[in-house]
Amino acid sequence: MSVFLELSCLNRITIRYFLFFVFILLIHPNAIAEESPGYRVQLLIFQNAGDRPQREEAPYQALLTEALLNLDRNREGIEVSSSSGGLAGKLAPIYKKLNTSADYDVLFVGHWKLRQKKGDSKPAWVDLTTADGYRFLTGRFRLTAGHLLFANVDIVFHDPNVVSSSVRTLTPFLLNETRRIRLDEVHYFDHPKLGVILTVHRHPVTE
């Protein structure tokens, strides 16, 4: 008799926990998914609209990187979502200033999300094309998390202002840099011809 009562009590407790679990899901369907930590990266790419600068990198390195990126492009990665409405937070005033300046051309504004884990994350990709379909920019962005957080930027860039059928053989510009970054801070990756500004924030990932 005592065993039967114990089993009956155990069943009632199990049912209560099950109903509580279902209740939580009904109130907040993403409650469990949101427990997965992650990052949200905001990105801004702009071009120096002034006189064309002298090259600082070796031309062959730019061509080699372009070839490697084209090969790596077919691998698994993240497409960066374009943010046509601009950027939020600390990047919003920077975007506004660049967008209204005659010295710079904003080429791309976007963001992506990824899960927080140690080691290299999936690369995020940006491809920009001219009106006639010629790709003038290929960008690969990757976060590496550990005790510290690092961002790697690889961009191969053909000046869209001089891209035409007669000059498409020009050696592209190259921006290649790996840097330690901090959460919630603005980071600027510099190049005489173009620049990259990004921020990384904690953000739950539900994918």
Protein Blocks (a to p, Z undefined) as FASTA:
>chain_A
ZZmmmmmmmmmmmmmmmmmmmmmmmmmmmlmmmmpgcddddddddddfbdcdddfbdfkl
mmmmmmmmmmmmmpccddddddfkbpehjllmmmmmmmmpckbccfbdcdddddddedjd
dddddddddfkopafbdcdddddddfbccdddddddddfklgcfklmmpccddddddddd
dehiacddddfkbccdddddddddfZZ
